[in-house]
Amino acid sequence: MGGRGASSGTSKDGNPYGSQYHSVLSSGNIKFVTKNARDSEALMETMTRGRVYARVEGDEIKSIIYFDTENKRTKQIDLDHPHRPSFPGKHTHHGYFHNESDSKKGAARLTSEEKAMVERVRRLWDNRGGK
């Protein structure tokens, strides 16, 4: 999973599908992944239609990335940093490249559906392995 061009099997940098990230937990259509290397490419495409990835580092959920029925990234919820000082906390970027479909103000506040997804992802992550 992961990397640019994943649905074609190879990224623009020549990395084969599945070499950038590895799965640490899966529940339904949500897959929790972590980078294999510090410089891993961003999650841009997948081989599973409508997949949702939760990117984790250590014990922290960094972001939740949504993919459409054409296996392309559609939006990303960032959980670990503010968008800008005047917009603290969780925020959503829309588009394949990260923010090309955002409003003129940039990232958006989370919708009620996105808040529910964040809670679902956190609950799954917190309850992994009987914790």
Residue pairs with C-beta under 8 A, 6 or more apart in sequence:
1 17
1 18
1 20
1 21
1 23
1 31
1 33
1 43
1 46
1 47
1 51
1 53
2 17
2 18
2 20
2 21
2 33
2 40
2 41
2 43
2 44
2 46
2 53
3 11
3 13
3 15
3 17
3 19
3 20
3 21
3 40
3 41
3 42
3 43
3 44
3 45
4 11
4 12
4 13
4 41
4 42
4 44
4 45
5 11
5 12
5 44
5 45
6 17
6 43
6 44
6 45
6 46
6 47
6 71
7 17
7 45
7 46
7 47
7 71
7 72
8 45
9 16
9 17
10 16
10 17
11 17
11 20
11 41
13 41
15 41
17 47
19 36
20 35
20 36
20 37
20 40
20 41
20 43
21 33
21 34
21 35
21 36
21 40
21 43
21 55
22 33
22 34
22 36
23 31
23 32
23 33
24 32
24 33
24 34
24 56
25 31
25 32
25 124
25 125
25 128
26 32
27 124
29 48
29 50
29 51
29 52
30 52
30 53
30 54
30 120
30 121
30 124
31 48
31 51
31 52
31 53
31 54
32 53
32 54
32 55
32 56
32 124
32 125
32 128
33 43
33 53
33 54
33 55
33 56
34 55
34 56
34 57
35 55
35 57
42 98
43 53
43 55
43 65
43 73
44 72
44 73
44 96
45 67
45 71
45 72
45 73
46 53
46 67
46 71
47 71
48 67
48 71
49 67
49 68
49 69
49 70
49 71
50 67
50 68
50 69
51 67
51 71
52 64
52 65
52 66
52 67
52 117
53 64
53 65
53 67
54 61
54 63
54 64
54 65
54 121
54 124
54 125
55 61
55 62
55 63
55 64
55 65
56 62
56 125
60 80
61 79
61 80
61 121
61 122
61 125
62 78
62 79
62 80
63 76
63 77
63 78
63 79
63 80
64 76
64 77
64 79
64 117
64 118
64 121
65 73
65 75
65 76
65 77
66 73
66 74
66 75
66 76
67 73
67 74
68 74
72 96
73 95
73 96
74 94
74 95
74 96
75 92
75 93
75 94
75 95
75 101
76 92
76 93
76 98
77 90
77 91
77 92
77 110
77 114
77 117
77 118
78 90
78 91
78 92
78 93
78 107
79 90
79 118
82 88
82 89
82 91
83 91
83 106
83 107
84 106
87 106
87 107
87 109
90 110
90 118
91 107
91 108
91 109
91 110
92 107
92 108
92 109
92 110
92 111
92 114
93 99
93 102
93 107
94 100
94 101
94 102
94 108
95 101
95 102
99 106
99 107
102 108
110 118
